[in-house]
Amino acid sequence: MDRAQLRIALFDALQAANVPEAFDEDLRRSFLDEGKDVDLSQLEMDSLARMEFCIAVELSLGVTLLPRQVQELGSTGAIERFVAEKLA
């Protein structure tokens, strides 16, 4: 899986976690097209959103990610690296 596909899967997981309103068009474009690293605290994900995000990641990518790991990793870039390592 290439980086663009991984970022699309993570973006889709964020949408599944009901945080799409946090992604305005500029942030969405910079995340998907330019590889911007988004600080997850900026998205104000509660515990349910983190759980939904983890489930979506596992369903789409086959990688188990726990809500506490999402909190510890703290950014989309760190999660992307974590998932890429698991897929390698």
N, C-alpha and C positions, 0 to 999 in steps of 0.2 A: 504494500500500500504506500503510495507516495504521500508527501507532506500535504498537498492540496486536498487529497481525499480524506486524510486524517482530520484536517481542520474543518472540512465540511461536516464530517461525522460529529465532531465536538460541538460545532455550531448547532447542528440538529438536536444534539443532546441538551444543549442549553435551552433550545426552544421547547423541548419536551418537559423541561424543568420549570416552564412558565416564567422564564426571565427574558423573553424576546423584547419586551418593552424597554429594557435597559440598553438594548442594541439599537441605537438610531442608525440611520442609513450610513452616516460617515463611519461610525464605529464598526458596523457590519462589513463595510467595504474594506476598511483598513485591517480588520481581523482576517477576512477571507483572502483578500488580494495582496496585501502587503505583509502579512504575517505578524501583525501587532500582537503583543503579549498583553492580555487583559487581566488586571488585578481583580480577582473574584470578589473581594470586599466591595468593589465598586458596583457589583451586580446585586448586592444585598440578598444573597441566597439564604433562605431559612433552612431548617433541618429537612423539611419535606422536599424542598427544591433540590437540595444536595442528594437526597435519596433517589429522586426521580432522574436526576442527571446520571447518577451511577448506574441505575437500571438501564437507561438508554444507551450508555456507553457499552455496557456488557452485552446488550441485545444486538447492537450494531457492529461492535468490534470484537466481541468475544473476550474482552479483558475485564477481569474483576477489579473494580475500584470501589473502595469503601468511603462513606461520607466523611469519616475522620481524615482519610487521606486527601480528599478534596480540600478540606480545611487546612491541613498541614502543607500541601503543595502550594496553595494560595494563588496560583495564576494559571491561565490557559497554557502558557508556554511550558510550565513545569508539568502540567498534566499531559500535554502533548509529548514531552520527552519520556515520561513515565510509561505512557501507552505504547509509544514507539519501541521502547526497550522490551516490553512484554511481547510485542508482536515479532520482534527480531529473532 
